Amino acid sequence: MAALVPLNADGLDRVEAVSRLVKALHGRAVPQDTRLTDQQLRRARHMLQAVDGRTNGASYREIAEALFGVRRVADQPWKTSALRDTVRDLVRDGLAMIQGGYRQLLRHRRRP
């Protein structure tokens, strides 16, 4: 097996990914991935869950109840709820991620 790594702006990220892969293949400890914070990982998971629910016919309210709990959703009037806006944003951003935006998740933020 071999890895071909282009030496462009994303080269360092790719080298790090190859290093993590080699360690995993050889049963070594794989260092924690630092590209995403815990909050970013949670939001990405919620985005995909929201899109999955929406594509399976769930309403925004049903998605909010699944993600945040029935009680929390019931605490506020739905039409003016911040959770309603959050779920709509999660669906929108999840669709964008599915359409290619996921590539941004694979890159470290670096100063130019």
Backbone as JSON Lines, residues from 0, in Angstrom:
{"i":0,"aa":"M","n":[0.85,-1.16,0.0],"ca":[0.0,0.0,0.0],"c":[0.91,1.24,0.0]}
{"i":1,"aa":"A","n":[0.46,2.28,-0.69],"ca":[1.23,3.51,-0.78],"c":[0.28,4.69,-0.73]}
{"i":2,"aa":"A","n":[0.83,5.83,-0.33],"ca":[0.03,7.06,-0.3],"c":[0.76,8.11,-1.12]}
{"i":3,"aa":"L","n":[0.04,8.73,-2.01],"ca":[0.57,9.81,-2.83],"c":[-0.02,11.1,-2.29]}
{"i":4,"aa":"V","n":[0.83,11.99,-1.8],"ca":[0.36,13.22,-1.15],"c":[0.8,14.43,-1.97]}
{"i":5,"aa":"P","n":[-0.17,15.14,-2.57],"ca":[0.18,16.36,-3.3],"c":[0.76,17.4,-2.34]}
{"i":6,"aa":"L","n":[1.77,18.08,-2.76],"ca":[2.42,19.09,-1.91],"c":[1.83,20.47,-2.2]}
{"i":7,"aa":"N","n":[0.54,20.6,-1.92],"ca":[-0.14,21.88,-2.11],"c":[-0.49,22.45,-0.74]}
{"i":8,"aa":"A","n":[-1.41,23.39,-0.69],"ca":[-1.78,24.04,0.57],"c":[-2.35,23.06,1.59]}
{"i":9,"aa":"D","n":[-2.95,21.97,1.13],"ca":[-3.51,20.98,2.04],"c":[-2.54,19.85,2.34]}
{"i":10,"aa":"G","n":[-1.32,19.94,1.86],"ca":[-0.33,18.87,2.02],"c":[-0.07,18.48,3.47]}
{"i":11,"aa":"L","n":[0.06,19.46,4.34],"ca":[0.34,19.14,5.75],"c":[-0.82,18.37,6.39]}
{"i":12,"aa":"D","n":[-2.05,18.75,6.06],"ca":[-3.21,18.03,6.58],"c":[-3.22,16.59,6.07]}
{"i":13,"aa":"R","n":[-2.88,16.42,4.81],"ca":[-2.87,15.08,4.23],"c":[-1.77,14.22,4.83]}
{"i":14,"aa":"V","n":[-0.6,14.8,5.06],"ca":[0.49,14.05,5.68],"c":[0.08,13.6,7.08]}
{"i":15,"aa":"E","n":[-0.57,14.48,7.81],"ca":[-1.06,14.12,9.15],"c":[-2.08,12.98,9.07]}
{"i":16,"aa":"A","n":[-2.97,13.04,8.09],"ca":[-3.97,11.99,7.93],"c":[-3.32,10.66,7.58]}
{"i":17,"aa":"V","n":[-2.32,10.68,6.73],"ca":[-1.61,9.45,6.37],"c":[-0.9,8.9,7.6]}
{"i":18,"aa":"S","n":[-0.31,9.76,8.4],"ca":[0.36,9.33,9.62],"c":[-0.63,8.64,10.57]}
{"i":19,"aa":"R","n":[-1.81,9.22,10.71],"ca":[-2.84,8.62,11.56],"c":[-3.27,7.26,11.01]}
{"i":20,"aa":"L","n":[-3.41,7.17,9.69],"ca":[-3.79,5.92,9.05],"c":[-2.75,4.83,9.29]}
{"i":21,"aa":"V","n":[-1.48,5.15,9.09],"ca":[-0.41,4.17,9.27],"c":[-0.39,3.67,10.71]}
{"i":22,"aa":"K","n":[-0.54,4.58,11.66],"ca":[-0.57,4.18,13.07],"c":[-1.74,3.24,13.35]}
{"i":23,"aa":"A","n":[-2.9,3.55,12.8],"ca":[-4.07,2.7,13.0],"c":[-3.87,1.32,12.36]}
{"i":24,"aa":"L","n":[-3.29,1.29,11.16],"ca":[-3.06,0.02,10.47],"c":[-2.09,-0.88,11.23]}
{"i":25,"aa":"H","n":[-1.16,-0.27,11.96],"ca":[-0.15,-1.05,12.68],"c":[-0.48,-1.21,14.16]}
{"i":26,"aa":"G","n":[-1.7,-0.88,14.53],"ca":[-2.14,-1.1,15.9],"c":[-1.52,-0.17,16.93]}
{"i":27,"aa":"R","n":[-1.0,0.95,16.5],"ca":[-0.42,1.92,17.42],"c":[-1.49,2.9,17.89]}
{"i":28,"aa":"A","n":[-1.18,3.6,18.96],"ca":[-2.1,4.61,19.47],"c":[-2.22,5.75,18.46]}
{"i":29,"aa":"V","n":[-3.44,6.08,18.11],"ca":[-3.7,7.15,17.15],"c":[-4.0,8.42,17.94]}
{"i":30,"aa":"P","n":[-3.23,9.48,17.71],"ca":[-3.48,10.72,18.46],"c":[-4.85,11.3,18.13]}
{"i":31,"aa":"Q","n":[-5.39,12.03,19.06],"ca":[-6.69,12.65,18.87],"c":[-6.66,13.61,17.68]}
{"i":32,"aa":"D","n":[-7.71,13.58,16.91],"ca":[-7.84,14.46,15.75],"c":[-8.17,15.86,16.26]}
{"i":33,"aa":"T","n":[-7.37,16.84,15.89],"ca":[-7.54,18.2,16.4],"c":[-8.22,19.14,15.4]}
{"i":34,"aa":"R","n":[-8.7,18.6,14.29],"ca":[-9.3,19.47,13.29],"c":[-10.62,20.06,13.75]}
{"i":35,"aa":"L","n":[-11.38,19.32,14.56],"ca":[-12.67,19.8,15.02],"c":[-12.74,19.77,16.53]}
{"i":36,"aa":"T","n":[-13.34,20.79,17.1],"ca":[-13.57,20.8,18.53],"c":[-14.75,19.87,18.85]}
{"i":37,"aa":"D","n":[-14.95,19.58,20.12],"ca":[-16.08,18.76,20.52],"c":[-17.4,19.4,20.1]}
{"i":38,"aa":"Q","n":[-17.47,20.73,20.21],"ca":[-18.69,21.44,19.81],"c":[-18.93,21.32,18.31]}
{"i":39,"aa":"Q","n":[-17.88,21.42,17.52],"ca":[-18.03,21.29,16.07],"c":[-18.44,19.87,15.67]}
{"i":40,"aa":"L","n":[-17.89,18.87,16.36],"ca":[-18.29,17.49,16.1],"c":[-19.76,17.26,16.43]}
{"i":41,"aa":"R","n":[-20.2,17.81,17.57],"ca":[-21.6,17.67,17.98],"c":[-22.52,18.34,16.95]}
{"i":42,"aa":"R","n":[-22.14,19.53,16.49],"ca":[-22.97,20.23,15.5],"c":[-23.01,19.48,14.18]}
{"i":43,"aa":"A","n":[-21.88,18.94,13.75],"ca":[-21.85,18.16,12.51],"c":[-22.76,16.93,12.63]}
{"i":44,"aa":"R","n":[-22.72,16.26,13.78],"ca":[-23.59,15.11,14.0],"c":[-25.06,15.54,13.95]}
{"i":45,"aa":"H","n":[-25.38,16.66,14.62],"ca":[-26.75,17.17,14.61],"c":[-27.19,17.56,13.19]}
{"i":46,"aa":"M","n":[-26.29,18.12,12.41],"ca":[-26.64,18.48,11.03],"c":[-27.05,17.25,10.24]}
{"i":47,"aa":"L","n":[-26.26,16.19,10.35],"ca":[-26.56,14.99,9.58],"c":[-27.84,14.32,10.09]}
{"i":48,"aa":"Q","n":[-28.05,14.34,11.4],"ca":[-29.29,13.77,11.95],"c":[-30.5,14.58,11.48]}
{"i":49,"aa":"A","n":[-30.36,15.9,11.45],"ca":[-31.46,16.76,11.02],"c":[-31.8,16.52,9.55]}
{"i":50,"aa":"V","n":[-30.78,16.42,8.71],"ca":[-31.02,16.16,7.29],"c":[-31.64,14.78,7.11]}
{"i":51,"aa":"D","n":[-31.16,13.81,7.85],"ca":[-31.7,12.46,7.77],"c":[-33.19,12.47,8.13]}
{"i":52,"aa":"G","n":[-33.52,13.17,9.21],"ca":[-34.91,13.26,9.61],"c":[-35.76,13.95,8.56]}
{"i":53,"aa":"R","n":[-35.25,15.04,8.04],"ca":[-36.01,15.82,7.05],"c":[-36.25,15.01,5.78]}
{"i":54,"aa":"T","n":[-35.21,14.3,5.31],"ca":[-35.37,13.51,4.08],"c":[-36.3,12.32,4.3]}
{"i":55,"aa":"N","n":[-36.51,11.95,5.55],"ca":[-37.45,10.86,5.87],"c":[-38.82,11.39,6.27]}
{"i":56,"aa":"G","n":[-39.07,12.67,6.0],"ca":[-40.41,13.22,6.19],"c":[-40.71,13.82,7.55]}
{"i":57,"aa":"A","n":[-39.73,13.94,8.41],"ca":[-39.97,14.53,9.73],"c":[-40.13,16.04,9.62]}
{"i":58,"aa":"S","n":[-40.98,16.59,10.46],"ca":[-41.14,18.04,10.51],"c":[-39.98,18.63,11.3]}
{"i":59,"aa":"Y","n":[-39.81,19.94,11.19],"ca":[-38.76,20.6,11.97],"c":[-38.99,20.38,13.47]}
{"i":60,"aa":"R","n":[-40.23,20.43,13.88],"ca":[-40.55,20.22,15.3],"c":[-40.18,18.8,15.74]}
{"i":61,"aa":"E","n":[-40.49,17.81,14.93],"ca":[-40.14,16.43,15.27],"c":[-38.62,16.25,15.36]}
{"i":62,"aa":"I","n":[-37.92,16.92,14.47],"ca":[-36.45,16.85,14.51],"c":[-35.94,17.5,15.8]}
{"i":63,"aa":"A","n":[-36.5,18.66,16.15],"ca":[-36.09,19.34,17.38],"c":[-36.36,18.46,18.59]}
{"i":64,"aa":"E","n":[-37.49,17.79,18.62],"ca":[-37.81,16.91,19.74],"c":[-36.83,15.75,19.82]}
{"i":65,"aa":"A","n":[-36.42,15.23,18.68],"ca":[-35.46,14.12,18.67],"c":[-34.07,14.58,19.12]}
{"i":66,"aa":"L","n":[-33.68,15.79,18.71],"ca":[-32.34,16.27,19.03],"c":[-32.24,16.87,20.44]}
{"i":67,"aa":"F","n":[-33.28,17.61,20.84],"ca":[-33.18,18.4,22.07],"c":[-34.14,17.95,23.17]}
{"i":68,"aa":"G","n":[-35.03,17.04,22.85],"ca":[-35.96,16.54,23.85],"c":[-37.33,17.2,23.75]}
{"i":69,"aa":"V","n":[-38.37,16.4,23.97],"ca":[-39.75,16.87,23.86],"c":[-40.01,17.99,24.85]}
{"i":70,"aa":"R","n":[-39.54,17.83,26.06],"ca":[-39.81,18.82,27.11],"c":[-39.22,20.18,26.78]}
{"i":71,"aa":"R","n":[-37.99,20.18,26.29],"ca":[-37.34,21.46,25.96],"c":[-38.06,22.17,24.81]}
{"i":72,"aa":"V","n":[-38.54,21.41,23.84],"ca":[-39.27,22.0,22.72],"c":[-40.61,22.55,23.2]}
{"i":73,"aa":"A","n":[-41.28,21.83,24.1],"ca":[-42.59,22.24,24.59],"c":[-42.53,23.47,25.5]}
{"i":74,"aa":"D","n":[-41.36,23.81,26.01],"ca":[-41.21,24.95,26.92],"c":[-41.44,26.3,26.25]}
{"i":75,"aa":"Q","n":[-41.38,26.37,24.93],"ca":[-41.49,27.64,24.21],"c":[-42.54,27.52,23.1]}
{"i":76,"aa":"P","n":[-43.18,28.63,22.76],"ca":[-44.08,28.59,21.6],"c":[-43.24,28.27,20.35]}
{"i":77,"aa":"W","n":[-43.65,27.29,19.57],"ca":[-42.84,26.79,18.47],"c":[-42.56,27.84,17.4]}
{"i":78,"aa":"K","n":[-43.54,28.64,17.03],"ca":[-43.36,29.61,15.94],"c":[-42.27,30.65,16.23]}
{"i":79,"aa":"T","n":[-42.03,30.94,17.5],"ca":[-41.01,31.94,17.86],"c":[-39.83,31.3,18.58]}
{"i":80,"aa":"S","n":[-39.74,30.0,18.56],"ca":[-38.71,29.28,19.3],"c":[-37.33,29.41,18.63]}
{"i":81,"aa":"A","n":[-36.33,29.6,19.45],"ca":[-34.95,29.61,18.94],"c":[-34.58,28.22,18.44]}
{"i":82,"aa":"L","n":[-35.16,27.18,19.02],"ca":[-34.88,25.81,18.57],"c":[-35.39,25.6,17.14]}
{"i":83,"aa":"R","n":[-36.48,26.24,16.79],"ca":[-37.0,26.13,15.42],"c":[-35.98,26.68,14.43]}
{"i":84,"aa":"D","n":[-35.43,27.85,14.75],"ca":[-34.4,28.44,13.89],"c":[-33.15,27.57,13.85]}
{"i":85,"aa":"T","n":[-32.79,27.02,14.99],"ca":[-31.61,26.16,15.07],"c":[-31.77,24.94,14.17]}
{"i":86,"aa":"V","n":[-32.93,24.3,14.23],"ca":[-33.16,23.11,13.41],"c":[-33.15,23.47,11.92]}
{"i":87,"aa":"R","n":[-33.75,24.58,11.57],"ca":[-33.74,25.0,10.16],"c":[-32.3,25.24,9.69]}
{"i":88,"aa":"D","n":[-31.49,25.88,10.54],"ca":[-30.08,26.1,10.2],"c":[-29.32,24.77,10.1]}
{"i":89,"aa":"L","n":[-29.61,23.84,10.99],"ca":[-28.95,22.53,10.94],"c":[-29.26,21.81,9.64]}
{"i":90,"aa":"V","n":[-30.52,21.85,9.23],"ca":[-30.9,21.19,7.97],"c":[-30.21,21.88,6.8]}
{"i":91,"aa":"R","n":[-30.25,23.2,6.76],"ca":[-29.61,23.95,5.66],"c":[-28.12,23.66,5.59]}
{"i":92,"aa":"D","n":[-27.44,23.74,6.74],"ca":[-25.99,23.52,6.76],"c":[-25.64,22.05,6.51]}
{"i":93,"aa":"G","n":[-26.5,21.15,6.97],"ca":[-26.28,19.73,6.7],"c":[-26.37,19.42,5.22]}
{"i":94,"aa":"L","n":[-27.34,20.01,4.54],"ca":[-27.45,19.83,3.1],"c":[-26.22,20.38,2.38]}
{"i":95,"aa":"A","n":[-25.74,21.52,2.84],"ca":[-24.53,22.11,2.23],"c":[-23.33,21.19,2.46]}
{"i":96,"aa":"M","n":[-23.26,20.58,3.63],"ca":[-22.15,19.67,3.92],"c":[-22.22,18.45,2.99]}
{"i":97,"aa":"I","n":[-23.4,17.93,2.8],"ca":[-23.58,16.76,1.94],"c":[-23.22,17.09,0.49]}
{"i":98,"aa":"Q","n":[-23.46,18.33,0.08],"ca":[-23.18,18.74,-1.3],"c":[-21.73,19.17,-1.51]}
{"i":99,"aa":"G","n":[-20.85,18.78,-0.61],"ca":[-19.43,19.04,-0.8],"c":[-18.77,19.87,0.28]}
{"i":100,"aa":"G","n":[-19.55,20.48,1.13],"ca":[-18.98,21.3,2.19],"c":[-18.23,20.51,3.24]}
{"i":101,"aa":"Y","n":[-18.42,19.19,3.27],"ca":[-17.72,18.34,4.24],"c":[-16.21,18.45,4.09]}
{"i":102,"aa":"R","n":[-15.76,18.85,2.91],"ca":[-14.31,18.96,2.7],"c":[-13.68,19.98,3.65]}
{"i":103,"aa":"Q","n":[-14.46,21.0,4.03],"ca":[-13.95,22.0,4.97],"c":[-13.64,21.37,6.33]}
{"i":104,"aa":"L","n":[-14.36,20.31,6.68],"ca":[-14.12,19.64,7.95],"c":[-12.75,18.98,8.0]}
{"i":105,"aa":"L","n":[-12.21,18.66,6.84],"ca":[-10.96,17.92,6.77],"c":[-9.73,18.81,6.86]}
{"i":106,"aa":"R","n":[-9.93,20.1,6.87],"ca":[-8.79,21.03,6.86],"c":[-8.6,21.69,8.21]}
{"i":107,"aa":"H","n":[-7.34,21.84,8.59],"ca":[-7.0,22.65,9.75],"c":[-7.13,24.12,9.34]}
{"i":108,"aa":"R","n":[-7.5,24.94,10.27],"ca":[-7.48,26.38,9.99],"c":[-6.05,26.86,10.17]}
{"i":109,"aa":"R","n":[-5.53,27.47,9.14],"ca":[-4.16,27.98,9.2],"c":[-4.15,29.43,8.77]}
{"i":110,"aa":"R","n":[-3.22,30.15,9.33],"ca":[-3.04,31.53,8.9],"c":[-2.35,31.54,7.54]}
{"i":111,"aa":"P","n":[-2.76,32.46,6.68],"ca":[-2.12,32.52,5.34],"c":[-0.68,32.93,5.38]}
